[in-house]
Amino acid sequence: MRSVIVSLSLALATTTVGAAESWFSRFLSDFNETTPVGLVPANQRASGWGWFGDAWTGLKATTGEGRNGLLVPMYTWHPAPSYNNRSEQNSYTWGAGISRTMIDARGNERMTYALAFSDSHYDFQPMIGYGWVARWALGSGGLYGGLGYTAGLTVRSDVGYAVPIPYILPLASIGTDGFTLYATYVPGSNVAFVFSRLQLDS
């Protein structure tokens, strides 16, 4: 009887581990499709370190096939519990940037961009990055809501602009193909950042 219980326990444990690995594998596979690699046909992708080459190919495709956009920083929210000196923080982060945006075969938005603005301390902060947003139509008037992420590199004055800082942040959007508002949250700084994109191509 004991051997039967042990066998059943091992079988259950193996099934549970297998299901967990399967779920995690599916998650990684689905997430990989949201990266620039998702623009490379599956039968043409490399394995191992070749992933970075495919990612570069996807970034070039987004930049090459995307439409021109003007990015405008609009507002940085500093929550009172974290910023007792919020009146000294720069909320209107003036600046500008450029983007190349495309809608992929699944109707999701992919974007490469370069952006520079005045940060919370009124110091210059540049960013370059990639964004992916899953979009859903809100009604029939061409309005979309979206959720996704953005990843890239930035440098900041508080580290003397010496060390590039990688980031991956959540991204929410609402707008049309011509004008879109985006918002992201920065956990380390505990701020929310809002910017807009005005499509320049017809």
trRosetta pair geometry for C-beta under 8 A, 3 or more apart (Angstrom, degrees):
i j d omega theta_ij theta_ji phi_ij phi_ji
1 4 5.7 -54 -156 32 34 113
1 5 6.6 33 149 -17 67 103
2 5 5.7 -54 -151 36 36 111
2 6 6.3 34 152 -18 68 106
3 6 5.6 -52 -145 38 33 112
3 7 6.2 36 154 -21 65 106
4 7 5.7 -54 -147 36 29 111
4 8 6.3 28 154 -17 64 106
5 8 5.8 -56 -148 38 30 109
5 9 6.2 31 153 -21 65 107
6 9 5.6 -55 -147 36 30 112
6 10 6.3 29 155 -17 65 106
7 10 5.9 -55 -148 38 30 109
7 11 6.3 30 154 -19 64 107
8 11 5.6 -55 -146 37 31 112
8 12 6.2 31 155 -19 66 106
9 12 5.8 -56 -148 37 29 110
9 13 6.2 29 154 -18 65 107
10 13 5.7 -54 -144 38 31 111
10 14 6.2 31 156 -20 65 107
11 14 5.8 -55 -147 37 29 111
11 15 6.3 29 154 -19 64 107
12 15 5.7 -55 -147 37 30 111
12 16 6.2 31 154 -21 65 106
13 16 5.7 -54 -147 35 31 111
13 17 6.3 28 156 -16 65 106
14 17 5.9 -54 -146 39 29 109
14 18 6.1 30 154 -19 64 109
15 18 5.6 -57 -146 39 28 112
15 19 6.2 29 155 -21 65 105
16 19 5.8 -54 -148 35 29 110
16 20 6.4 29 153 -19 64 105
17 20 5.7 -55 -149 36 32 111
17 21 6.3 29 154 -17 66 105
18 21 5.7 -54 -146 38 31 109
18 22 6.1 33 154 -22 65 107
19 22 5.5 -54 -146 37 31 114
19 23 6.3 33 154 -20 65 104
20 23 5.8 -53 -148 36 30 110
20 24 6.2 25 155 -15 65 108
21 24 5.7 -58 -145 41 31 109
21 25 6.0 34 155 -23 66 108
22 25 5.7 -53 -144 35 28 112
22 26 6.4 28 155 -18 63 105
23 26 5.8 -56 -151 36 29 110
23 27 6.4 31 151 -21 64 105
24 27 5.5 -50 -148 34 34 114
24 28 6.4 33 154 -17 66 103
25 28 5.8 -53 -149 37 31 109
25 29 6.2 31 153 -19 64 108
26 29 5.6 -56 -146 38 32 112
26 30 6.2 29 156 -17 67 107
27 30 5.9 -58 -146 39 28 107
27 31 6.1 25 157 -17 65 109
28 31 5.8 -56 -142 39 29 109
28 32 6.2 37 155 -27 64 105
29 32 5.7 -51 -150 29 28 115
29 33 7.1 32 151 -22 59 99
30 33 5.8 -51 -161 25 36 113
30 34 7.4 32 146 -17 62 100
31 34 5.7 -55 -162 29 43 111
31 35 7.1 45 144 -25 69 98
32 35 5.7 -48 -157 23 42 114
32 37 5.7 -43 176 76 87 131
32 38 6.8 150 131 -65 59 85
33 37 7.6 -91 -102 89 27 87
33 38 4.0 84 -169 -108 49 117
34 38 6.1 70 -38 -30 9 148
34 108 7.5 -83 -123 141 82 158
34 132 4.5 132 178 134 94 162
34 134 8.0 -60 -113 -51 119 95
34 148 7.1 -176 -165 -148 130 104
34 149 7.6 74 140 38 138 105
35 38 6.0 136 62 -13 52 94
35 55 6.2 -45 150 -116 116 100
35 58 7.0 95 129 89 70 160
35 130 7.9 59 -152 120 63 144
35 132 7.3 -92 -83 -35 28 148
36 39 6.0 -43 -174 20 58 111
36 40 8.0 54 137 -16 69 97
36 54 7.6 163 107 129 87 68
36 55 4.7 93 68 -157 112 61
36 56 7.5 103 110 -34 145 10
36 57 7.4 156 143 74 110 55
36 58 2.7 152 161 100 83 121
36 59 4.6 -26 -128 -50 161 66
36 61 7.4 147 -166 44 96 100
36 62 6.3 -94 -120 -14 100 126
36 110 7.5 116 -99 -163 65 133
36 130 6.3 -73 -48 -152 107 156
37 40 5.6 -53 -166 27 54 112
37 45 6.6 59 -171 -123 104 125
37 51 6.4 -33 -89 -160 142 78
37 54 4.6 51 -122 122 89 115
37 55 5.2 -38 -55 -79 85 66
37 58 5.4 -107 -59 -24 21 148
38 58 6.6 83 46 -131 55 145
38 104 7.3 8 120 -146 117 164
39 57 7.5 -155 88 115 102 84
39 58 4.1 134 44 -130 110 90
39 61 4.7 -167 139 77 146 147
39 62 6.8 -154 -34 -50 161 83
39 104 6.9 -121 -92 -118 89 122
39 110 7.4 -134 -56 72 123 180
40 44 5.7 -122 171 84 94 103
40 45 5.3 114 112 -83 123 86
40 54 4.7 -94 11 -159 163 101
40 57 5.5 68 -80 93 118 128
40 58 5.7 -87 -28 -63 91 95
40 61 7.9 -180 -64 -9 66 147
41 44 4.5 67 70 13 94 110
41 45 7.4 -149 91 -32 47 81
42 45 6.0 -41 -154 1 36 117
45 50 7.4 134 168 119 64 115
45 51 7.8 25 -177 -104 105 59
45 54 5.2 26 -136 -104 83 152
46 49 8.0 -37 125 83 124 49
46 50 2.4 -87 119 142 132 145
46 51 6.8 -130 82 -50 90 38
46 53 5.9 31 28 61 142 119
46 54 5.8 -163 30 -39 88 109
47 50 5.8 50 50 42 28 120
47 51 7.6 4 -164 -48 23 82
48 51 7.0 -145 100 -12 25 91
49 52 6.2 -26 177 14 66 109
49 53 7.9 66 130 -9 68 97
50 53 5.1 -47 -162 35 60 116
50 54 6.3 60 142 -19 78 99
51 54 5.7 -58 -152 39 35 110
51 55 6.2 38 150 -23 68 105
52 55 5.4 -47 -145 34 34 115
52 56 6.5 38 152 -20 63 102
53 56 5.6 -51 -151 34 33 112
53 57 6.5 36 149 -20 63 103
54 57 5.4 -50 -150 34 36 115
54 58 6.4 36 151 -18 66 104
55 58 5.7 -54 -150 37 33 112
55 59 6.4 36 151 -20 65 103
56 59 5.6 -50 -146 34 33 113
56 60 6.4 33 154 -18 64 104
57 60 5.8 -56 -151 37 30 110
57 61 6.5 32 150 -21 64 105
58 61 5.5 -51 -147 34 35 113
58 62 6.4 36 154 -19 66 102
59 62 5.7 -52 -149 35 33 111
59 63 6.3 25 155 -12 65 108
59 112 6.1 93 -160 -87 83 136
59 130 6.4 -88 -110 -88 98 131
60 63 5.8 -57 -143 43 31 108
60 64 5.7 25 159 -17 67 115
61 64 5.8 -58 -134 43 25 106
61 65 5.7 -3 174 6 65 117
62 65 6.8 -67 -128 50 17 89
62 66 5.4 27 169 -39 59 121
62 100 6.2 125 139 105 75 107
62 102 5.8 -144 -141 20 65 119
62 110 4.9 -107 -119 129 121 116
62 111 7.1 173 176 -121 126 8
62 112 5.1 125 111 -21 119 107
62 130 7.3 91 73 -134 165 102
63 66 6.1 -46 -125 23 18 116
63 100 4.7 92 -132 68 50 157
63 112 4.9 -35 -74 46 88 149
64 100 7.9 68 -3 168 18 151
65 102 5.3 38 105 -90 96 147
66 99 7.5 -91 147 144 140 72
66 100 3.3 113 82 159 132 83
66 101 4.9 125 -163 44 114 18
66 102 4.2 -106 -97 -38 73 90
66 110 7.4 -119 -87 94 118 85
66 111 7.0 113 -138 -120 149 53
66 112 6.8 -173 10 28 159 91
67 100 6.9 151 59 -155 25 58
67 101 5.6 -38 54 63 80 78
67 102 6.9 131 0 -81 75 60
67 199 6.0 21 119 -154 128 103
67 200 7.4 -179 156 56 91 69
67 201 4.0 -122 -160 43 106 133
68 98 7.0 -39 -157 -164 84 99
68 99 7.5 126 -165 76 39 57
68 100 6.6 -24 -93 -100 44 66
68 199 7.5 113 87 -164 54 57
68 200 4.3 -46 103 59 103 117
68 201 5.2 114 36 -32 83 98
69 98 6.9 136 77 -167 58 52
69 99 3.9 -23 64 63 111 102
69 100 7.2 -175 17 -78 91 21
69 101 5.4 34 -17 -1 136 117
69 111 7.7 -37 35 -139 143 118
69 113 7.9 -47 73 -103 111 104
69 197 4.6 7 171 -173 136 103
69 198 6.4 154 -162 75 78 41
69 199 5.2 -43 -102 -103 91 48
69 200 6.0 -177 -101 0 29 88
70 96 6.9 -35 -171 -162 90 101
70 97 7.6 135 -170 76 46 50
70 98 6.8 -32 -108 -107 46 58
70 99 7.7 -115 -28 20 7 89
70 197 7.1 149 73 -156 44 53
70 198 4.6 -14 57 59 99 99
70 200 5.9 91 -21 -53 92 111
71 96 6.5 132 81 -172 69 49
71 97 3.6 -20 63 67 122 98
71 98 6.6 -121 11 -48 97 10
71 99 5.4 95 -45 -26 109 109
71 113 6.1 68 -39 -157 150 130
71 115 5.3 -67 102 -101 146 106
71 195 5.9 22 -176 158 95 127
71 196 7.2 161 -152 83 52 45
71 197 5.5 -22 -96 -98 69 74
72 95 7.8 160 -150 82 46 60
72 96 6.1 -14 -101 -112 63 69
72 97 7.8 -155 -59 29 29 77
72 195 6.3 171 85 -165 42 82
72 196 5.0 -14 59 59 94 94
72 197 7.9 176 19 -81 73 28
72 198 7.0 32 -4 -6 114 106
73 76 7.9 -4 178 -43 113 93
73 93 4.5 -71 146 97 138 97
73 94 6.7 161 74 -142 110 10
73 95 4.7 39 17 50 126 99
73 96 7.6 -111 8 -67 84 30
73 97 7.8 79 -34 -4 86 107
73 115 7.1 113 -52 -178 101 119
73 117 4.3 48 -11 -109 158 147
73 193 7.4 -48 -143 -175 99 100
73 194 7.8 109 -165 89 58 52
73 195 4.7 -46 -106 -104 47 104
74 92 7.9 -53 169 -140 36 66
74 93 7.8 17 58 53 19 83
74 181 7.7 -33 14 -136 156 96
74 194 4.8 -57 68 107 108 95
74 195 5.6 165 4 -109 87 38
74 196 5.8 66 -41 -13 126 98
75 91 6.1 -3 -156 164 75 85
75 92 6.5 -28 -105 -102 61 54
75 93 7.3 136 -130 18 10 88
75 193 7.7 173 92 -152 51 41
75 194 4.6 8 55 50 87 115
76 89 7.5 -110 101 147 116 113
76 90 7.0 48 48 103 130 69
76 91 5.4 -147 63 -145 75 46
76 92 7.9 -135 21 -50 83 14
76 93 5.0 66 -20 -25 115 122
76 119 8.0 67 -52 -163 168 50
76 120 5.9 -124 120 -83 153 88
76 191 5.4 7 -178 171 98 128
76 192 7.1 163 -156 82 50 48
76 193 5.2 -9 -107 -105 81 72
76 194 7.5 -161 -74 21 37 73
77 91 7.2 45 -90 -140 35 100
77 191 6.2 159 75 -165 55 72
77 192 4.3 1 47 54 112 99
77 193 7.9 -142 20 -65 73 32
77 194 7.6 58 -17 -12 98 105
78 82 7.0 -125 -179 81 75 100
78 83 4.1 -4 159 16 113 162
78 86 4.5 175 99 -130 122 101
78 89 4.7 64 -28 80 163 160
78 91 6.7 -108 4 -90 101 90
78 120 6.7 107 -74 -136 124 127
78 190 8.0 73 -145 106 61 83
78 191 5.6 -25 -92 -111 62 100
79 82 5.1 63 75 22 92 103
79 83 6.6 128 73 17 44 98
79 86 7.9 -132 91 -91 16 140
79 190 6.4 -79 34 150 111 104
79 191 7.7 -162 0 -105 79 49
80 83 6.4 -86 -124 62 24 76
80 84 7.5 60 -174 -92 66 47
80 86 6.1 -77 -101 -14 57 148
82 190 4.5 -138 -140 105 173 144
83 86 3.8 93 117 -72 117 86
83 89 5.9 -27 -167 -21 146 143
85 88 4.5 -24 160 29 99 119
85 89 6.9 116 110 -32 78 89
86 89 5.2 -47 -152 22 48 118
86 91 8.0 48 174 -63 90 111
89 120 4.8 -24 -160 -171 99 96
89 121 7.6 -48 -132 -73 66 46
90 93 6.0 98 127 -85 107 70
90 118 5.9 -93 154 127 157 103
90 119 6.8 109 61 112 128 34
90 120 5.2 178 46 -150 84 31
90 121 6.8 -86 6 8 114 8
90 122 4.9 143 -53 -65 140 70
93 117 4.6 52 154 158 101 127
93 118 5.4 -163 -153 71 63 70
93 119 6.5 18 -130 -112 119 24
93 120 7.4 -40 -84 -65 114 49
93 193 7.3 -24 31 -140 152 98
94 117 6.6 172 93 -151 31 83
94 118 5.4 25 52 18 74 117
95 115 6.8 80 127 175 127 80
95 116 5.2 -146 -164 105 122 54
95 117 2.8 -120 2 -101 154 67
95 118 6.0 -175 -51 -1 102 65
96 115 7.6 -140 123 -143 26 66
96 116 7.0 -3 61 59 54 79
96 117 7.7 137 1 -81 31 78
97 113 5.8 53 147 176 129 104
97 114 5.5 -166 -156 98 98 51
97 115 3.2 -41 -76 -102 153 66
97 116 6.4 144 -80 13 88 57
97 117 7.8 -52 -38 -43 106 94
97 127 7.8 -30 -104 63 146 90
97 195 7.9 16 30 -180 124 147
98 113 6.7 -179 92 -147 46 69
98 114 5.8 10 51 53 84 90
99 111 5.3 -11 -171 -169 119 111
99 112 6.8 158 -155 83 65 44
99 113 4.1 -20 -102 -97 85 99
99 114 8.0 -172 -77 25 51 53
99 197 5.8 -35 33 -131 149 122
100 111 6.9 157 78 -152 47 60
100 112 5.1 -1 52 56 98 93
100 113 7.5 -167 21 -73 60 56
101 109 6.3 -13 -166 -166 105 101
101 110 7.2 158 -152 84 56 46
101 111 4.5 -12 -101 -101 82 94
101 197 7.0 84 -40 167 149 151
101 199 7.2 -90 53 -104 131 96
102 109 7.5 154 82 -151 39 55
102 110 5.4 -15 63 62 86 95
102 111 7.7 174 22 -79 58 51
103 107 6.2 -9 180 -144 108 37
103 108 7.1 155 -154 75 64 26
103 109 5.9 -35 -100 -94 67 61
103 110 7.8 159 -100 19 19 76
103 135 7.9 -48 -129 23 104 143
103 177 7.7 -50 -42 -117 133 108
104 107 7.3 -56 70 13 65 16
104 108 5.3 -12 42 60 107 81
104 109 7.8 -170 2 -89 83 12
104 110 5.7 61 -39 -9 109 118
107 135 6.0 -115 142 62 90 103
108 132 6.6 21 152 -173 122 85
108 133 6.4 179 -170 87 83 47
108 134 5.1 -40 -115 -106 111 51
108 135 6.1 165 -118 9 47 85
108 148 7.6 121 -167 -85 111 136
109 131 7.5 -9 116 113 98 97
109 132 7.1 158 87 -155 61 40
109 133 4.3 -3 57 57 108 99
109 135 5.8 77 -16 -36 100 120
109 146 6.5 -10 21 -137 123 164
109 148 7.5 -134 64 -9 91 158
109 173 7.5 -35 45 50 151 162
110 130 7.5 -15 -170 -172 84 92
110 131 7.2 163 -155 87 40 58
110 132 5.6 -5 -105 -104 71 74
111 130 7.0 155 85 -159 55 48
111 131 4.3 -7 59 56 104 100
111 132 7.8 -169 23 -70 74 35
111 133 7.8 19 1 3 112 104
111 197 7.8 -88 -131 -102 152 161
112 129 7.4 -171 -148 100 54 39
112 130 5.5 -22 -100 -102 69 72
112 131 7.9 -176 -77 19 26 72
113 127 7.7 17 107 107 98 95
113 128 7.1 -174 95 -147 53 49
113 129 5.9 -11 59 61 88 75
113 130 7.8 162 19 -88 76 27
113 131 6.9 12 5 -1 119 111
114 126 7.3 -10 -174 -171 86 99
114 127 7.2 170 -153 89 44 55
114 128 4.9 -11 -104 -103 77 82
115 126 7.1 156 89 -157 47 54
115 127 4.8 -10 62 59 93 100
115 128 7.8 169 22 -82 66 37
115 129 7.9 -29 16 23 107 102
115 195 7.3 -1 -143 -153 148 168
116 124 6.7 -4 -174 -168 105 88
116 125 6.9 171 -150 88 60 44
116 126 4.4 -21 -99 -101 93 75
116 127 7.3 177 -78 18 46 66
117 125 6.0 -24 65 63 69 90
118 122 5.5 -8 -180 -144 111 45
118 123 7.0 134 -155 58 64 20
118 124 6.8 -39 -101 -89 56 43
118 125 7.5 108 -142 18 11 88
119 122 7.2 -76 66 -4 59 11
119 123 5.3 -22 42 62 106 76
119 124 7.5 15 -4 100 94 6
119 125 4.2 69 -51 -13 114 134
119 156 6.9 38 -44 -134 170 95
119 157 7.3 -161 40 12 135 108
120 189 7.3 169 -2 -175 149 135
120 191 6.6 -138 -68 -79 137 164
121 157 6.7 -122 80 60 131 131
121 158 7.4 112 10 -52 157 104
123 156 7.4 83 99 -169 129 69
123 157 3.8 -65 163 -9 157 148
123 158 7.9 154 50 -34 159 72
124 157 7.0 105 52 -56 64 111
125 154 6.2 19 180 -174 97 117
125 155 7.3 -166 -143 81 65 54
125 156 5.7 4 -114 -107 107 69
125 157 7.3 -90 -73 -14 84 87
126 154 6.6 178 92 -142 51 72
126 155 6.5 15 54 41 88 89
127 152 5.8 85 177 105 90 137
127 153 7.2 170 -150 88 59 43
127 154 4.4 -23 -100 -92 81 101
128 152 5.3 -162 97 -170 49 125
128 153 5.8 0 56 55 88 86
128 154 7.9 171 21 -78 56 56
129 150 5.3 59 142 172 139 100
129 151 5.9 175 -156 92 104 33
129 152 2.3 -90 -93 -45 90 142
129 153 7.1 177 -75 20 79 49
129 167 7.6 -46 -99 69 135 98
130 150 6.9 174 89 -153 42 65
130 151 5.8 -14 59 62 89 81
130 152 6.2 153 12 -70 61 92
131 148 6.5 99 175 106 81 128
131 149 7.1 -160 -143 102 65 40
131 150 4.0 -23 -98 -101 91 92
131 151 7.8 160 -84 18 48 57
131 171 5.7 49 -150 -30 113 177
131 182 7.9 -26 -160 -135 162 152
132 148 4.6 -146 103 -174 61 134
132 149 6.2 8 55 53 87 72
132 150 7.8 171 20 -84 56 49
132 171 8.0 136 64 52 45 134
133 146 3.9 50 167 156 115 136
133 147 6.7 150 -151 74 77 15
133 148 3.6 -129 -99 4 46 137
133 171 6.0 -92 -85 106 100 117
133 173 5.3 9 -151 14 157 132
134 146 6.0 167 80 -152 42 84
134 147 5.9 -17 55 63 94 70
134 148 5.7 147 4 -71 67 96
135 144 4.4 0 -169 -180 114 133
135 145 7.1 149 -151 78 63 34
135 146 4.3 -35 -95 -88 66 109
135 173 7.5 -45 -100 77 90 119
136 144 6.5 145 69 -156 35 77
136 145 5.5 -21 61 63 91 84
136 146 7.0 165 14 -84 68 54
137 140 7.3 39 162 -92 127 39
137 143 7.3 98 -163 76 59 54
137 144 5.9 -48 -100 -100 42 76
138 143 4.5 -57 66 104 103 101
138 144 6.3 164 4 -111 90 19
138 145 5.2 78 -49 -15 121 98
138 174 7.6 10 -4 -144 151 95
139 143 6.0 31 50 47 104 108
142 176 5.0 37 133 -133 102 106
142 177 6.9 -71 -177 3 109 93
143 174 7.3 11 -179 -176 97 82
143 175 7.1 -113 -145 166 71 12
143 176 6.0 -56 -98 -75 52 79
144 173 7.4 11 107 110 94 103
144 174 7.2 -171 93 -143 51 45
144 175 6.7 -21 56 70 81 47
144 176 7.0 123 13 -106 88 32
144 180 7.9 -27 67 -111 102 110
145 172 7.9 -17 -174 -174 84 88
145 173 7.0 160 -161 89 42 61
145 174 5.1 -8 -107 -102 71 84
146 171 7.8 -14 116 119 101 90
146 172 6.8 158 89 -161 62 46
146 173 4.1 -2 56 55 108 102
146 174 7.3 -172 20 -70 74 43
147 170 7.6 -25 -165 -172 85 97
147 171 7.3 144 -162 86 41 60
147 172 5.6 -11 -104 -107 68 72
147 173 7.8 -159 -65 22 30 74
148 170 7.8 150 93 -162 32 57
148 171 4.9 -25 76 68 77 105
148 173 7.7 -3 23 1 102 110
149 168 6.1 14 173 -178 124 87
149 169 6.5 159 -158 82 76 38
149 170 5.8 -56 -103 -113 74 36
149 171 5.5 152 -116 10 14 99
150 167 7.8 13 106 110 84 101
150 168 7.3 -179 91 -147 42 49
150 169 5.4 -14 59 60 87 89
150 171 4.8 87 -20 -53 96 134
150 184 6.5 -62 29 -93 122 147
151 166 7.5 5 -173 -177 88 90
151 167 6.6 -170 -141 96 51 57
151 168 4.2 -5 -101 -102 96 82
151 169 7.6 166 -80 17 49 63
152 166 7.4 -168 107 -147 26 60
152 167 6.2 -10 60 56 63 89
153 164 4.7 -7 -169 -178 120 115
153 165 6.8 138 -158 68 63 43
153 166 5.7 -37 -97 -96 72 56
153 167 7.4 154 -99 15 23 81
154 164 7.3 138 67 -159 25 67
154 165 5.3 -33 68 64 77 97
154 167 6.3 10 9 -3 109 126
155 159 7.3 -117 -164 70 72 107
155 161 4.6 64 152 -142 126 65
155 162 7.7 148 -151 28 117 22
155 163 7.2 154 -124 76 89 39
155 164 5.8 -60 -72 -104 90 53
155 165 6.6 142 -96 9 38 89
156 159 5.5 72 70 21 89 92
156 161 7.1 -153 75 -80 22 56
156 165 6.5 3 -2 3 103 141
157 160 7.2 35 -169 -86 41 22
157 161 6.4 -2 -98 -43 44 87
159 162 5.9 -115 138 41 85 85
159 163 5.2 -67 145 39 137 102
159 165 7.2 127 28 -51 152 117
160 163 8.0 65 63 4 83 79
167 186 7.8 -33 -151 -125 136 95
169 184 4.6 58 135 -176 127 127
169 185 6.8 -177 -169 65 104 49
169 186 6.3 -35 -117 -92 134 62
170 184 6.1 162 81 -141 58 76
170 185 5.9 7 54 36 108 93
171 182 6.0 -20 -165 -164 97 110
171 183 7.6 148 -154 75 50 42
171 184 5.2 -25 -97 -86 64 100
172 182 7.0 148 79 -156 47 57
172 183 5.0 -17 61 59 98 91
172 184 7.5 169 18 -78 71 48
173 180 5.3 4 -171 178 116 115
173 181 6.6 159 -151 84 62 50
173 182 4.9 -23 -96 -98 88 72
173 183 7.7 175 -79 18 43 67
174 180 7.1 164 85 -154 28 73
174 181 5.5 -10 60 58 78 99
175 178 7.9 -128 160 67 104 55
175 179 5.3 -123 -165 108 122 57
175 180 3.1 -172 59 -110 147 54
175 181 5.5 146 -53 11 115 64
175 196 7.9 129 -82 -145 152 86
175 197 7.6 160 82 56 166 89
176 179 5.7 35 49 46 92 67
176 180 6.9 -144 48 -68 39 74
177 199 6.3 -2 143 -21 66 161
178 198 7.4 0 161 -155 68 59
178 199 4.8 -109 -139 39 43 117
179 196 6.8 -3 -171 -178 85 112
179 197 7.1 171 -149 86 42 58
179 198 5.6 -2 -107 -109 83 65
179 199 6.9 -114 -60 8 45 85
180 196 6.7 164 87 -156 47 66
180 197 4.8 -1 56 52 95 101
181 194 6.7 -6 -174 -169 99 101
181 195 7.8 166 -154 91 57 32
181 196 5.3 -33 -102 -101 61 85
182 194 7.0 163 87 -152 52 53
182 195 5.5 -14 62 65 100 76
182 196 7.0 171 17 -94 78 31
182 197 6.9 49 -14 -13 114 102
183 192 6.1 5 -174 178 104 105
183 193 7.0 159 -153 82 56 45
183 194 4.9 -17 -100 -99 83 79
184 192 7.1 171 87 -154 38 62
184 193 5.3 -14 61 58 87 94
185 191 7.6 178 -151 92 56 37
185 192 5.2 -29 -100 -101 72 77
185 193 7.8 172 -89 17 24 74
186 189 4.5 10 110 44 121 105
186 190 7.2 -77 89 -16 75 13
186 191 5.2 2 47 56 109 80
186 192 7.6 -173 13 -86 75 27
186 193 6.5 49 -21 -12 110 113
187 190 6.8 13 -168 -74 32 57
